[in-house]
Amino acid sequence: MKVLFINLDKLEYKIINIDSQGIISLGVKIHNEYESWKKDIYDPSVPFIFGLGPFVGGKLFGVHRMIAIFKSPLTRTLHFSSIGGVGYKFMGSGIDAIVIIGYLKEPSVIFISPDNVKIESVNYVNSYKNYKGVYAFSRYLLEKYNDFFSNYNARAVVVGEGAMYTYNGNLFSFDIVNGEFRIGSEDFSGRGGVGSSLFKGHNILGIVSGGNYKYRYEKVNDFQLINKIFLEKFGKSYIEVINEKTKKYKYDPETGSGGTFGENYLLYKEFLPLFGYKSIYYSKELRRKHYENIIELFWKPFQEEVFIKSKSWFTCGDLCNVACKKVYKGKKVDYEPFHSLGPFIGNYIFEEALKLVDLVDQYGMDAIEVGYVISWLFDLIENKLLEPGEVGLNDYPIFNFENFDPKNDSYKNSKIAEKIIEGLIKKNNEILSLISERGIRVSSKILNEKYKERIKDNKFNDYVVYASFGNEGYITPNLYWGPGVVAPMYILGKYWTDYSNSFARPEDFARFSYGRAINESLVEDLGICRFYRGVYEPVLDRLYKEITGKDLDKNLYKEIVEYSIKANAEPVLWESKRAMDLVSTMCRELNSKDWKFERYEDYVEWWKRFKESLDKYLGLKNIQ
């Protein structure tokens, strides 16, 4: 891999060829070399790595994701966050990965082309023409540096105010075609505080890159070889396999819908997590009533606009025929951000969720994490651990799952949520400022002490679901009701686990989750979109061997785990009652005979046996 090392302290750069299987493999190697496990998350000497996989530039679809490898402000260990399509432009620079260390005195943007690397001091612009936030800043860069974008067919990746003022900033990128934004072809690298890591650690507002370089390996252009691999494995052509395995994300004729938003509501029904996971405590019948309201008020407006009227489907800018970006009146719609700021916070009106998602997107924050913060605060107010005024509000949200008016209460909750979102950026009161800087886990412990006289049965941390790592690390899970999203896996907040609505003995569940972690990590290491996982996983060994001439090394996940142990960021026992109940209620829901959760010790035993089994599968020994 051709790796660009940028030292911001010295304003120097160098390009080094490094043998590496993929971008995450490279990132782990470099973080180990810099011993970043022993350093603070925002220490400028902690490298920020951003790059692509080996399959770019040829005839393979869905292989141009860019992956950031960084020390997460949330988990306090390595995290990996990918963004779609950016690699299709970025590869043109001829660079496979950027490694950034050091800190600039002025906020800046890095410009990378085959001819040069330039660092420009740039003031962040949060309002420009008709654009706001990261959209405004992206537009500003496009116009101010139009020659660079035009000459190198470049694309920008930027941060926003979420990265500047909170732990929860993300990366944003708009695809550009003929000098204009391609509406719908936008993407975010969301989870783990990736944008905060880039800005707070290095004072970088964005990276712009492009050029004319394409493939790294000649054989990615050999469509006959690619087709042969798939014919021999599946008995079907490459394109036929893609169409079959990705129909959920494009269009499923059986449901008449597509994309994560269109399909997940039809698939998960009463298993959808609602009201900050409070729904897990209620009967299937009541959950079904809520689901029916969600379909009517939340899903149908999207379905009618995107699949019946306009059929506005786009790609992220990758070479791809899936067109997973379903666009509602100019706004890209995916399940998790909309659910997080919709039904998860007691907001069943689609247009209201759209406003909130757009606001969070403008600020450049991870919408999933923001949804957890809002639902947590709503629950704390509902249970009288906080008063509205203490978080900058002048009204009470409606967060009673048994007594909820899906229309009127949704509008009210949406308006209150908007104030919380603004407050997280403006830090206009003590509690929201605390959360913006420290995150949910540390903040809950501080609030437990500050308001200890208010605590009766449940503490502040018991009203929110998160998985813990080490002393202060945590991550809120992807929005699914299944033990795997909070099980003691070393990387969570992603799909590197078994996130299905299922239950099993801890030894078995650890085996399933370990298998998914291995496969998901390899897919991401090679820059492949996980919507293509059903396409590539069965042929990954052979495909990698045929194209690169090397064998696929499957020890990547173990190397990541070993780093986490050195960083003192191993999974630790659940601190939240609701996280524990997420596991036990699924066991109950499925009438599983594999386990009984009757005492606290039963939860501890399941957790410990899961982790012991996982560590056994990993072959872990003492790591210093």
C-alpha positions in Angstrom: 0.0 0.0 0.0 1.2 3.5 -0.8 0.9 5.4 2.5 1.0 9.1 2.9 2.4 10.1 6.3 1.6 13.8 7.3 3.4 15.3 10.3 1.4 18.5 11.1 3.9 19.6 13.7 6.7 19.8 11.2 4.5 20.5 8.2 6.2 17.6 6.4 5.0 14.6 4.5 6.4 11.4 3.1 5.1 8.5 1.1 6.1 5.0 2.1 5.1 1.6 0.5 3.9 -0.8 3.2 2.8 -4.3 2.7 -0.6 -4.7 4.2 -3.6 -6.8 3.6 -6.1 -4.0 3.9 -6.7 -0.6 5.5 -7.7 -1.8 9.0 -4.7 -4.2 9.1 -2.5 -1.2 8.2 -4.2 1.0 10.8 -3.7 -1.6 13.6 -0.1 -2.0 12.7 0.6 1.8 12.8 -1.3 2.3 16.0 0.8 -0.4 17.6 4.0 1.2 16.3 3.1 4.5 17.8 2.0 2.8 21.0 -1.2 4.8 21.0 -2.8 2.4 23.5 -1.0 4.2 26.3 -2.0 7.8 25.1 -4.9 10.1 25.6 -7.6 9.9 22.9 -6.9 13.4 21.7 -3.1 13.3 22.0 -1.8 14.7 18.6 0.8 11.8 18.5 -2.1 9.3 18.2 -2.4 8.7 14.5 -5.6 9.2 12.5 -5.6 6.8 9.6 -8.0 7.1 6.6 -7.7 4.8 3.5 -9.2 2.3 1.1 -9.0 -1.4 0.3 -7.0 -3.2 -2.5 -9.9 -4.0 -4.9 -10.5 -0.4 -6.1 -10.4 0.9 -9.7 -11.6 -2.1 -11.6 -14.8 -3.9 -12.3 -15.8 -5.0 -8.8 -18.9 -3.3 -7.3 -19.1 -1.9 -3.8 -15.4 -1.9 -3.0 -14.7 1.8 -2.7 -15.5 2.6 0.9 -13.0 4.7 2.9 -12.3 3.5 6.4 -11.1 5.7 9.3 -9.0 3.9 12.0 -8.8 6.0 15.2 -8.7 5.9 18.9 -12.3 6.5 19.8 -13.5 9.1 22.3 -16.3 6.8 23.2 -14.8 3.3 23.5 -11.2 4.5 24.4 -9.8 1.8 22.0 -9.5 1.5 18.3 -12.7 2.0 16.3 -13.3 1.8 12.6 -15.8 3.9 10.7 -16.4 3.7 7.0 -18.0 6.1 4.5 -19.4 5.1 1.2 -18.1 5.8 -2.3 -15.4 8.3 -1.3 -12.7 5.9 -2.3 -13.9 6.1 -5.9 -12.6 9.6 -6.1 -9.8 9.3 -3.4 -8.1 6.5 -5.3 -7.2 9.0 -8.0 -4.5 10.5 -5.9 -2.5 7.3 -6.1 -2.5 7.2 -2.3 -4.0 4.2 -0.5 -4.0 5.6 3.0 -3.2 8.8 4.9 -1.6 8.8 8.4 -2.0 12.1 10.2 0.0 13.0 13.4 0.6 16.3 15.0 -1.6 19.4 15.6 -1.9 22.6 13.6 -2.3 26.0 15.2 -5.1 27.0 12.8 -8.0 24.8 11.6 -7.1 23.5 8.2 -8.0 21.3 5.2 -5.6 18.9 3.6 -5.6 18.7 -0.2 -4.1 15.6 -1.8 -3.5 15.0 -5.5 -0.9 13.0 -7.6 1.1 16.2 -7.9 1.2 17.5 -4.4 0.0 17.6 -0.8 -1.1 21.0 0.5 -2.4 22.1 3.8 -4.6 25.2 3.8 -5.7 27.2 6.8 -9.5 27.5 6.5 -12.2 29.0 8.7 -15.2 26.8 9.3 -18.3 28.1 7.5 -21.6 26.9 9.0 -23.9 29.0 6.7 -23.3 29.5 3.0 -25.9 30.5 0.4 -28.8 28.1 1.0 -26.8 25.5 2.9 -26.2 24.9 6.6 -23.6 23.1 8.6 -21.4 20.5 6.9 -23.4 21.0 3.7 -22.5 24.8 3.8 -18.8 24.1 4.5 -18.7 21.5 1.7 -20.2 24.0 -0.7 -17.9 26.7 0.4 -14.8 24.5 -0.2 -16.2 23.4 -3.6 -16.5 27.0 -4.7 -13.4 28.4 -3.1 -11.1 25.6 -4.4 -13.1 24.9 -7.5 -10.0 24.6 -9.7 -8.7 21.7 -7.5 -12.0 19.9 -7.5 -12.3 20.3 -11.3 -8.7 19.5 -12.2 -8.5 16.4 -10.0 -12.2 15.2 -10.0 -11.9 15.5 -6.3 -14.3 14.9 -3.4 -14.2 16.3 0.1 -14.6 14.7 3.5 -15.4 17.2 6.3 -16.2 17.6 10.0 -18.8 19.9 11.5 -19.6 21.6 14.8 -20.3 18.2 16.4 -16.6 17.4 16.1 -15.6 20.8 17.4 -17.9 20.9 20.5 -18.7 17.3 21.3 -17.3 13.8 21.6 -19.7 12.6 19.0 -18.6 14.3 15.7 -18.7 12.3 12.5 -17.3 12.7 8.9 -19.5 13.9 6.0 -19.0 13.7 2.2 -21.1 14.7 -0.8 -20.4 13.2 -4.2 -19.7 15.8 -6.9 -20.7 15.3 -10.6 -19.9 18.0 -13.2 -19.1 20.5 -10.5 -22.3 20.1 -8.5 -23.4 18.1 -5.5 -25.2 15.0 -6.5 -28.3 15.2 -4.3 -28.8 11.8 -2.5 -25.2 10.7 -3.0 -24.0 11.8 0.4 -22.7 9.7 3.2 -21.5 9.8 6.8 -18.8 8.0 8.7 -20.7 8.1 11.9 -20.0 5.9 14.9 -17.3 6.2 17.6 -16.6 10.0 17.4 -14.4 9.8 14.3 -14.9 13.5 13.4 -14.0 14.5 17.0 -10.9 12.5 16.8 -9.8 14.2 13.6 -10.6 17.7 14.7 -9.7 17.7 18.4 -6.7 15.6 17.9 -5.2 17.3 14.9 -7.3 20.5 14.1 -8.2 19.2 10.7 -11.6 20.3 9.3 -11.4 18.2 6.1 -9.6 16.2 3.5 -10.0 16.8 -0.2 -8.5 14.3 -2.7 -8.6 13.2 -6.3 -6.7 12.5 -9.4 -6.5 10.0 -12.3 -5.0 6.9 -10.8 -7.3 3.8 -10.7 -6.6 0.2 -10.1 -3.8 -1.2 -7.8 -4.1 -4.8 -9.1 -4.5 -5.6 -12.8 -6.8 -8.5 -12.2 -9.6 -6.3 -10.8 -10.2 -5.5 -14.5 -10.6 -9.2 -15.5 -14.3 -9.5 -15.5 -14.0 -13.0 -17.0 -12.0 -14.2 -14.0 -14.4 -12.5 -11.5 -17.4 -14.1 -13.2 -15.7 -17.5 -13.2 -15.2 -17.3 -9.4 -18.9 -16.6 -8.8 -20.1 -19.2 -11.3 -18.0 -21.9 -9.7 -19.2 -20.9 -6.2 -22.8 -20.0 -6.7 -23.7 -21.5 -10.1 -24.7 -18.0 -11.1 -23.0 -15.0 -12.8 -21.4 -12.2 -10.7 -24.3 -9.8 -11.6 -26.9 -12.4 -10.8 -25.4 -13.0 -7.4 -25.3 -9.2 -6.7 -29.0 -8.8 -7.7 -30.0 -11.7 -5.5 -28.0 -10.9 -2.4 -28.6 -7.1 -2.3 -32.3 -6.9 -3.1 -33.1 -5.8 0.4 -31.0 -2.7 -0.2 -32.2 -1.9 -3.7 -35.7 -3.2 -4.2 -37.5 -6.3 -2.9 -40.4 -7.2 -5.2 -41.9 -9.3 -2.4 -42.3 -6.3 -0.1 -42.5 -3.6 -2.7 -39.9 -1.6 -0.8 -36.2 -1.4 -0.3 -33.3 0.1 1.6 -32.7 -0.3 5.3 -35.6 2.0 6.2 -38.1 0.5 3.8 -37.2 -3.1 4.7 -36.4 -3.1 8.4 -39.8 -1.9 9.6 -41.5 -4.6 7.6 -39.0 -7.2 8.9 -38.7 -6.4 12.7 -42.3 -5.4 13.5 -42.9 -5.7 17.3 -39.2 -6.4 17.8 -38.3 -2.8 17.0 -36.6 -1.0 20.0 -38.9 1.9 21.0 -38.7 4.6 23.6 -35.1 4.0 24.4 -35.7 0.2 24.6 -38.5 0.6 27.2 -40.6 -1.4 24.8 -38.9 -4.6 25.8 -40.8 -4.6 29.1 -44.2 -4.6 27.4 -46.5 -7.2 25.9 -46.3 -8.2 22.2 -49.8 -7.0 21.8 -49.0 -3.4 23.0 -45.8 -3.4 21.0 -47.9 -4.5 17.9 -50.2 -1.5 18.4 -47.2 0.8 18.5 -45.9 -0.8 15.4 -49.1 -0.3 13.5 -49.0 3.4 14.3 -45.4 3.5 13.1 -46.3 1.9 9.8 -49.1 4.4 9.2 -47.4 7.6 10.4 -43.7 6.9 9.8 -43.2 4.2 7.1 -46.1 4.9 4.7 -45.1 8.6 3.9 -41.6 7.4 3.0 -42.9 4.4 1.0 -45.4 6.5 -1.0 -42.9 9.2 -1.9 -39.8 7.0 -2.6 -41.3 3.8 -4.1 -44.6 4.9 -5.6 -44.2 8.5 -6.7 -40.7 9.5 -7.4 -38.5 6.3 -7.1 -35.5 8.5 -6.2 -32.7 6.0 -5.6 -29.0 6.8 -5.7 -25.6 5.3 -4.9 -23.1 6.8 -2.5 -20.8 7.5 -5.4 -19.3 4.0 -5.6 -19.3 1.7 -8.7 -22.5 0.0 -7.7 -25.9 -1.1 -9.1 -27.7 -1.4 -5.8 -28.7 2.3 -5.4 -29.3 1.9 -1.7 -29.7 5.6 -1.1 -33.4 6.2 -0.9 -34.1 9.9 -1.1 -37.2 11.6 0.3 -37.6 15.1 -1.1 -33.8 15.6 -1.3 -32.9 13.9 2.0 -31.2 10.5 2.2 -33.2 8.1 4.4 -31.8 5.2 6.3 -33.3 3.1 9.1 -30.9 3.8 12.0 -30.7 7.7 12.0 -34.4 8.0 11.3 -35.4 5.4 13.9 -33.0 6.9 16.4 -34.6 10.4 16.1 -38.1 8.9 15.4 -39.8 6.0 17.3 -36.8 5.5 19.6 -37.4 8.9 21.2 -41.2 8.7 21.0 -41.6 10.5 17.7 -43.8 8.6 15.2 -44.2 11.4 12.6 -41.8 10.9 9.6 -41.6 14.6 8.7 -40.6 15.5 12.3 -37.9 12.9 12.3 -36.6 14.2 9.0 -36.2 17.7 10.5 -34.3 16.3 13.4 -32.0 14.0 11.3 -31.3 17.0 9.0 -30.3 19.1 12.0 -28.0 16.5 13.5 -26.5 15.9 10.0 -25.9 19.6 9.6 -24.0 19.6 12.9 -22.0 16.6 11.8 -23.0 14.3 14.7 -23.8 10.6 14.9 -27.6 10.4 14.9 -27.7 7.1 16.7 -25.8 8.4 19.7 -27.8 11.6 19.7 -31.0 9.5 19.8 -29.7 7.6 22.8 -28.9 10.9 24.6 -32.4 12.3 23.9 -34.3 9.1 24.9 -32.1 8.9 28.1 -32.9 12.4 29.1 -36.6 11.9 28.3 -36.6 8.8 30.6 -34.8 10.6 33.4 -37.4 13.4 33.3 -40.2 10.9 33.1 -38.9 9.1 36.2 -38.2 12.4 38.1 -34.5 12.1 38.3 -34.2 15.3 36.4 -36.4 18.3 35.9 -36.9 19.8 32.4 -35.2 23.1 33.3 -32.1 21.3 34.4 -31.4 20.4 30.8 -32.6 23.7 29.3 -36.2 22.7 28.6 -39.4 24.4 29.5 -41.8 21.5 29.0 -42.1 17.8 29.8 -41.7 15.1 27.1 -44.2 12.3 26.8 -42.4 9.1 27.4 -45.0 6.8 28.8 -45.2 3.7 26.5 -48.7 2.7 27.8 -50.2 6.1 27.4 -49.0 7.7 24.2 -50.8 9.7 21.6 -48.8 8.9 18.5 -49.7 12.2 16.7 -49.9 14.9 19.3 -47.2 13.5 21.6 -44.8 13.0 18.7 -44.9 16.7 17.7 -44.3 17.7 21.3 -41.4 15.3 21.7 -39.8 16.4 18.4 -39.8 20.0 19.5 -38.2 19.2 22.8 -35.6 16.9 21.1 -34.7 19.8 18.8 -33.8 21.9 21.9 -31.7 19.2 23.3 -29.8 18.8 20.0 -29.1 22.6 19.9 -28.1 22.5 23.6 -25.5 19.8 23.0 -23.7 22.1 20.5 -24.2 25.3 22.3 -23.5 23.8 25.8 -26.0 26.2 27.2 -26.5 24.4 30.5 -24.4 22.4 32.9 -25.8 18.9 32.2 -25.8 19.1 28.4 -22.3 20.6 28.5 -21.2 17.6 30.7 -22.7 15.1 28.2 -21.2 16.9 25.2 -17.8 16.6 26.7 -17.8 13.3 28.6 -20.5 11.1 26.9 -23.2 9.0 28.5 -21.3 6.6 30.7 -19.1 9.1 32.6 -21.9 11.6 32.8 -24.2 9.1 34.3 -21.7 8.4 37.1 -21.3 12.1 37.8 -25.1 12.6 37.9 -25.5 9.6 40.2 -23.4 11.4 42.7 -24.7 14.9 42.1 -28.4 13.9 42.6 -27.9 10.8 44.8 -30.8 11.9 47.1 -33.2 11.5 44.1 -32.2 7.9 43.4 -34.5 5.2 44.7 -34.4 2.0 42.7 -32.7 2.8 39.5 -29.6 5.0 39.0 -29.0 7.4 36.1 -27.1 4.7 34.1 -30.0 2.2 34.4 -32.2 4.2 32.0 -29.9 3.9 29.0 -28.5 0.9 27.1 -24.7 0.8 26.5 -21.8 -1.6 26.5 -18.8 -0.7 28.7 -15.1 -1.0 28.0 -12.4 -0.5 30.7 -12.9 2.4 33.2 -14.6 5.0 31.0 -15.2 3.6 27.5 -18.6 2.7 26.2 -20.7 2.5 23.0 -24.4 2.6 22.5 -25.5 -0.3 20.3 -27.0 -0.4 16.9 -30.8 -0.2 17.1 -31.7 -3.9 17.3 -33.2 -6.0 20.1 -30.8 -8.9 20.5 -28.2 -10.0 23.1 -25.3 -9.6 20.6 -25.5 -5.8 20.5 -24.5 -5.6 24.2 -22.6 -8.9 24.6 -19.0 -8.7 25.7 -17.5 -8.3 22.2 -14.4 -6.2 21.9 -15.8 -4.0 19.1 -19.5 -3.0 19.3 -21.6 -0.1 17.9 -21.0 -1.8 14.6 -22.2 -5.1 13.1 -19.2 -7.1 14.2 -21.5 -9.4 16.3 -24.6 -11.5 15.9 -27.3 -8.7 16.1 -30.3 -11.0 15.3 -33.4 -11.3 17.4 -32.2 -14.6 18.9 -31.0 -16.2 22.1 -28.7 -19.1 22.9 -26.4 -20.4 25.6 -23.5 -18.0 26.1 -21.0 -20.5 24.6 -23.0 -20.8 21.4 -23.9 -17.1 21.2 -20.2 -16.3 21.6 -19.3 -18.6 18.7 -22.0 -17.1 16.4 -20.8 -13.6 17.3 -17.2 -14.4 16.9 -17.8 -15.8 13.4 -19.6 -12.6 12.4 -16.8 -10.4 13.8 -14.2 -12.3 11.8 -16.1 -11.9 8.5 -17.3 -8.4 9.1 -13.8 -7.2 10.0 -12.3 -8.8 6.8 -15.0 -7.3 4.6 -14.3 -3.8 6.0 -10.5 -4.3 5.9 -10.8 -4.7 2.2 -12.9 -1.6 1.8 -16.1 -3.6 0.8 -19.5 -2.2 1.6 -21.2 -4.6 4.0 -24.4 -4.5 1.9 -22.4 -6.8 -0.4 -21.4 -9.1 2.4 -23.6 -11.9 1.1 -21.9 -11.5 -2.3 -18.3 -11.5 -1.2 -18.0 -13.4 2.0 -18.4 -16.9 0.4 -15.6 -16.1 -2.1 -13.4 -13.8 -0.2 -10.4 -16.1 0.2 -10.3 -17.0 -3.4 -11.0 -13.5 -4.7 -8.2 -12.0 -2.6 -5.8 -14.8 -3.6 -6.6 -14.4 -7.3 -6.3 -10.7 -7.4 -3.4 -10.0 -5.0 -1.5 -13.4 -5.2 -1.6 -13.6 -1.4 -3.5 -15.6 1.2 -6.1 -13.9 3.3 -4.9 -13.5 6.9 -7.9 -14.0 9.3 -6.1 -12.9 12.5 -7.1 -9.3 12.2 -9.9 -9.4 14.8 -7.5 -11.0 17.3 -4.9 -8.2 16.6 -7.6 -5.6 17.4 -8.5 -7.4 20.6 -4.9 -7.5 21.7 -4.7 -3.7 21.2 -7.9 -3.2 23.3 -6.4 -5.2 26.1 -3.2 -3.1 26.1 -5.4 0.0 26.0 -7.2 -1.2 29.2 -10.5 -1.1 27.1 -11.7 -4.7 27.4 -15.4 -5.3 27.7 -16.5 -5.0 31.4 -19.7 -6.2 33.0 -23.0 -4.5 32.3 -23.6 -1.4 34.4 -27.1 -0.6 33.0 -30.1 -2.6 34.2 -31.7 -1.9 30.8 -28.7 -3.4 29.0 -29.1 -6.5 31.1 -32.8 -6.7 30.5 -32.3 -6.4 26.7 -30.7 -9.8 27.0 -33.2 -11.4 29.4 -36.3 -10.1 27.7 -35.2 -11.6 24.4 -34.7 -14.9 26.2 -38.2 -14.6 27.6 -39.7 -13.4 24.3 -38.5 -16.5 22.5 -39.4 -18.9 25.4 -35.9 -20.1 25.4 -35.0 -23.0 27.6 -31.3 -22.3 27.4 -31.1 -20.0 30.3 -33.0 -18.5 33.2 -32.5 -14.9 34.4 -33.9 -14.9 37.9 -31.1 -13.4 40.0 -28.4 -10.9 39.3 -25.9 -13.7 39.4 -27.6 -15.3 36.4 -26.8 -12.2 34.3 -23.2 -12.2 35.6 -22.8 -15.9 34.8 -24.1 -15.5 31.2 -21.8 -12.5 30.6 -18.7 -14.2 32.0 -19.3 -17.5 30.1 -19.8 -15.6 26.9 -16.5 -13.7 27.3 -14.6 -16.7 28.5 -15.8 -18.6 25.4 -14.9 -15.7 23.1 -11.4 -15.4 24.5 -11.0 -19.1 24.1 -12.0 -18.9 20.4 -9.5 -16.0 20.1 -6.7 -18.1 21.6 -5.9 -15.2 24.0 -2.9 -15.5 26.3 -1.4 -13.0 28.7 -0.9 -9.7 26.8 1.5 -7.0 28.2 
